[in-house]
Amino acid sequence: MHDLSVLNFVGSDFVVINERLARFYGIPNVRGDQFRRVPVPDGVHRGGIVTQASMLTITSNGTRTSPVNRGTWVLKNVLGIDPGLPVANAGDIAPKVPGIDRATVRQRLEIHRTLPQCARCHNKIDPLGFALENFNADGEWRDQEGFGYKGRIERNDPKINAASKLPDGTAIDGVDELQVVLRQREDLFLNCLASKLLTYALGRELGIADQPAVKAAVAHTKQNRYTLRSLVTFIVLSNSFQTK
Ligand code: HEC
């Protein structure tokens, strides 16, 4: 029993992988199908939920990444912030950008991000996703966006730009800096995780009346080395759960 901190969801110096996933992540010397704990080698950008191929894949649309979907996922599921419903008929991202031969997904998105009525939401959403652009649609690491056959990377394909600015002005570049920022916003994350676990435990949506229980669960977890065990125990012993 390692009795670990929930902050490992945000960032972690180990991953739990088997040989197949190790090859995908570029981590050597992992043999066999069984999942085991492996330290993340230097220079490999894995560890934490935003680096997991599963999340990176479900937020892509098959052939290209969607920084919008990834940003929305991080907002909702890590920070617990609802970005609001997408506007009706926004359509797909622009297929081409005038004057740019091989326009990256990011450049294609920039077009609508300049409109104030869109920027209102997309300034909150897209930067989080841009930071993850080094992961391709399958979640594999890349330094360039591929324009070759079936998206293969060719020599002169554009380099990934994973730098952006959050609405509060914080500049972030790439997944490592995104994880630093998420870590700095740990209260939002803890609140989000506690709310989700409590929702699961109670089998219903939470209301205003549940907020004190969520707050207490967060405080208890912080006082107990942030362990997942302390959070689960607190919820199971809570009045809300015991009297549901
Ligand atoms: C109220 C917040 C909000 C506003 C305003 C908004 N969007 Fe969005 N948009 C979203 C969210 C959230 C998504 C994520 C997709 C989803 O949840 O289905 C999204 C998704 C998109 C996508 C799909 C991206 C992809 O990779 O497929 C496009 C394109 C888009 N929006 C364009 C626009 C445009 C253009 C405007 C302005 C006319 C706009 N949006 C205004 C919230 C918003």
Residues whose N, C-alpha, C, O or C-beta is under 5 A from the ligand:
A	BS01	HEC	S66 V68 T72 P83 G84 L85 P86 V87 A90 G91 D92 I93 H112 Q117 C118 C121
